[in-house]
Amino acid sequence: MFLKVLVHSSGHPDITRNIRAKLDTGADVSAIPASLAKELGLRPESQLLVEGYDLNLVTLHTYYIALVVAQVRFRRLEVITFPEEYVLLGRDALNHFYARMNGPALTFDLSTSPL
């Protein structure tokens, strides 16, 4: 199940991209496609030690983006990149929302107020 989000460079709001996103409740930090970071001209800001689902530790560059999810704007969200073509929304973004899952219908929605 995917959700549409809007991503742009926090320094260049005129360059934007609508892209699909998945919820990842097990991730502490959100991730964007490496190709999107390049397309937006993002520059590495810092480094972060990350443990993946395979339990391997790796140090990755972080980048700042602006992100719009369910009509909520994050002006400066620190993210990592990964080799997929969708965004992974981690707990850094998801902790601002209430989520409602409808398993039989294979749908979900996010809201800033209790459902």
C-alpha positions as YAML, in Angstrom:
chain: A
units: angstrom
residues:
- id: 1
  name: MET
  ca: [0.00, 0.00, 0.00]
- id: 2
  name: PHE
  ca: [1.35, 3.37, -1.01]
- id: 3
  name: LEU
  ca: [0.61, 6.98, -0.13]
- id: 4
  name: LYS
  ca: [1.42, 10.01, -2.31]
- id: 5
  name: VAL
  ca: [3.81, 12.59, -0.81]
- id: 6
  name: LEU
  ca: [5.47, 15.75, -2.07]
- id: 7
  name: VAL
  ca: [9.23, 16.10, -1.64]
- id: 8
  name: HIS
  ca: [11.46, 19.07, -2.32]
- id: 9
  name: SER
  ca: [14.83, 20.40, -1.32]
- id: 10
  name: SER
  ca: [14.51, 22.46, 1.85]
- id: 11
  name: GLY
  ca: [16.75, 25.04, 0.15]
- id: 12
  name: HIS
  ca: [15.03, 25.06, -3.26]
- id: 13
  name: PRO
  ca: [11.23, 24.86, -2.92]
- id: 14
  name: ASP
  ca: [10.75, 25.38, -6.66]
- id: 15
  name: ILE
  ca: [12.08, 21.88, -7.43]
- id: 16
  name: THR
  ca: [9.44, 19.40, -6.27]
- id: 17
  name: ARG
  ca: [8.44, 15.82, -6.93]
- id: 18
  name: ASN
  ca: [5.29, 13.85, -6.18]
- id: 19
  name: ILE
  ca: [6.27, 10.31, -5.27]
- id: 20
  name: ARG
  ca: [4.81, 7.19, -3.70]
- id: 21
  name: ALA
  ca: [5.62, 6.40, -0.07]
- id: 22
  name: LYS
  ca: [5.32, 3.38, 2.21]
- id: 23
  name: LEU
  ca: [4.89, 3.45, 5.97]
- id: 24
  name: ASP
  ca: [7.77, 1.84, 7.88]
- id: 25
  name: THR
  ca: [6.87, 1.75, 11.56]
- id: 26
  name: GLY
  ca: [10.12, -0.10, 12.31]
- id: 27
  name: ALA
  ca: [12.34, 2.68, 10.94]
- id: 28
  name: ASP
  ca: [13.50, 5.51, 13.18]
- id: 29
  name: VAL
  ca: [14.39, 7.71, 10.21]
- id: 30
  name: SER
  ca: [12.71, 8.25, 6.84]
- id: 31
  name: ALA
  ca: [14.44, 7.40, 3.57]
- id: 32
  name: ILE
  ca: [14.19, 8.76, 0.03]
- id: 33
  name: PRO
  ca: [15.43, 7.25, -3.23]
- id: 34
  name: ALA
  ca: [19.09, 7.99, -3.94]
- id: 35
  name: SER
  ca: [18.01, 9.01, -7.45]
- id: 36
  name: LEU
  ca: [15.66, 11.63, -5.97]
- id: 37
  name: ALA
  ca: [18.42, 13.12, -3.80]
- id: 38
  name: LYS
  ca: [20.50, 13.54, -6.95]
- id: 39
  name: GLU
  ca: [17.56, 14.95, -8.94]
- id: 40
  name: LEU
  ca: [16.87, 17.54, -6.22]
- id: 41
  name: GLY
  ca: [20.55, 18.45, -5.94]
- id: 42
  name: LEU
  ca: [20.69, 17.56, -2.25]
- id: 43
  name: ARG
  ca: [24.02, 17.78, -0.47]
- id: 44
  name: PRO
  ca: [25.05, 15.54, 2.43]
- id: 45
  name: GLU
  ca: [24.57, 17.32, 5.76]
- id: 46
  name: SER
  ca: [25.78, 14.75, 8.27]
- id: 47
  name: GLN
  ca: [26.29, 11.03, 8.82]
- id: 48
  name: LEU
  ca: [24.19, 8.53, 10.73]
- id: 49
  name: LEU
  ca: [24.96, 5.00, 11.91]
- id: 50
  name: VAL
  ca: [22.01, 2.87, 10.76]
- id: 51
  name: GLU
  ca: [21.11, -0.74, 11.52]
- id: 52
  name: GLY
  ca: [19.17, -2.36, 8.69]
- id: 53
  name: TYR
  ca: [16.64, -5.17, 8.78]
- id: 54
  name: ASP
  ca: [19.59, -7.56, 8.23]
- id: 55
  name: LEU
  ca: [21.14, -6.27, 11.51]
- id: 56
  name: ASN
  ca: [24.22, -4.91, 9.72]
- id: 57
  name: LEU
  ca: [25.47, -1.49, 10.81]
- id: 58
  name: VAL
  ca: [26.36, 1.03, 8.13]
- id: 59
  name: THR
  ca: [27.14, 4.75, 8.19]
- id: 60
  name: LEU
  ca: [25.03, 6.74, 5.74]
- id: 61
  name: HIS
  ca: [24.91, 10.38, 4.71]
- id: 62
  name: THR
  ca: [21.87, 12.37, 5.79]
- id: 63
  name: TYR
  ca: [20.09, 15.07, 3.79]
- id: 64
  name: TYR
  ca: [17.49, 17.71, 4.63]
- id: 65
  name: ILE
  ca: [14.26, 17.80, 2.67]
- id: 66
  name: ALA
  ca: [10.88, 19.47, 2.90]
- id: 67
  name: LEU
  ca: [8.06, 16.95, 2.82]
- id: 68
  name: VAL
  ca: [4.27, 17.15, 2.61]
- id: 69
  name: VAL
  ca: [2.36, 14.13, 3.94]
- id: 70
  name: ALA
  ca: [-1.43, 14.08, 4.38]
- id: 71
  name: GLN
  ca: [-1.50, 17.90, 4.15]
- id: 72
  name: VAL
  ca: [1.15, 18.27, 6.88]
- id: 73
  name: ARG
  ca: [4.36, 20.05, 5.91]
- id: 74
  name: PHE
  ca: [7.72, 19.10, 7.38]
- id: 75
  name: ARG
  ca: [10.00, 22.04, 6.59]
- id: 76
  name: ARG
  ca: [13.31, 20.37, 7.47]
- id: 77
  name: LEU
  ca: [13.28, 16.59, 7.81]
- id: 78
  name: GLU
  ca: [16.60, 14.78, 8.02]
- id: 79
  name: VAL
  ca: [16.53, 11.65, 5.84]
- id: 80
  name: ILE
  ca: [18.82, 8.97, 4.45]
- id: 81
  name: THR
  ca: [18.81, 7.54, 0.94]
- id: 82
  name: PHE
  ca: [18.21, 3.99, -0.25]
- id: 83
  name: PRO
  ca: [18.14, 2.20, -3.63]
- id: 84
  name: GLU
  ca: [14.36, 2.07, -4.19]
- id: 85
  name: GLU
  ca: [12.04, 4.34, -6.17]
- id: 86
  name: TYR
  ca: [9.67, 5.26, -3.34]
- id: 87
  name: VAL
  ca: [9.91, 7.06, 0.00]
- id: 88
  name: LEU
  ca: [9.93, 5.16, 3.30]
- id: 89
  name: LEU
  ca: [8.18, 7.15, 6.01]
- id: 90
  name: GLY
  ca: [9.83, 6.32, 9.32]
- id: 91
  name: ARG
  ca: [8.81, 7.15, 12.88]
- id: 92
  name: ASP
  ca: [10.43, 10.60, 12.58]
- id: 93
  name: ALA
  ca: [7.49, 11.56, 10.34]
- id: 94
  name: LEU
  ca: [4.86, 9.00, 11.40]
- id: 95
  name: ASN
  ca: [4.92, 10.03, 15.08]
- id: 96
  name: HIS
  ca: [3.02, 13.18, 14.03]
- id: 97
  name: PHE
  ca: [0.01, 11.17, 12.80]
- id: 98
  name: TYR
  ca: [-2.70, 8.76, 13.79]
- id: 99
  name: ALA
  ca: [-2.96, 5.86, 11.34]
- id: 100
  name: ARG
  ca: [-6.04, 3.83, 10.51]
- id: 101
  name: MET
  ca: [-5.62, 0.54, 8.68]
- id: 102
  name: ASN
  ca: [-8.42, -1.25, 6.85]
- id: 103
  name: GLY
  ca: [-6.95, -4.67, 6.15]
- id: 104
  name: PRO
  ca: [-9.90, -6.18, 4.26]
- id: 105
  name: ALA
  ca: [-10.00, -3.19, 1.90]
- id: 106
  name: LEU
  ca: [-6.17, -2.94, 1.71]
- id: 107
  name: THR
  ca: [-6.30, 0.78, 2.53]
- id: 108
  name: PHE
  ca: [-5.02, 3.12, 5.21]
- id: 109
  name: ASP
  ca: [-5.18, 6.80, 6.03]
- id: 110
  name: LEU
  ca: [-3.24, 9.25, 8.15]
- id: 111
  name: SER
  ca: [-4.70, 12.04, 10.26]
- id: 112
  name: THR
  ca: [-3.42, 14.60, 12.76]
- id: 113
  name: SER
  ca: [-6.42, 14.00, 15.02]
- id: 114
  name: PRO
  ca: [-7.63, 10.80, 16.69]
- id: 115
  name: LEU
  ca: [-9.88, 8.74, 14.46]
...
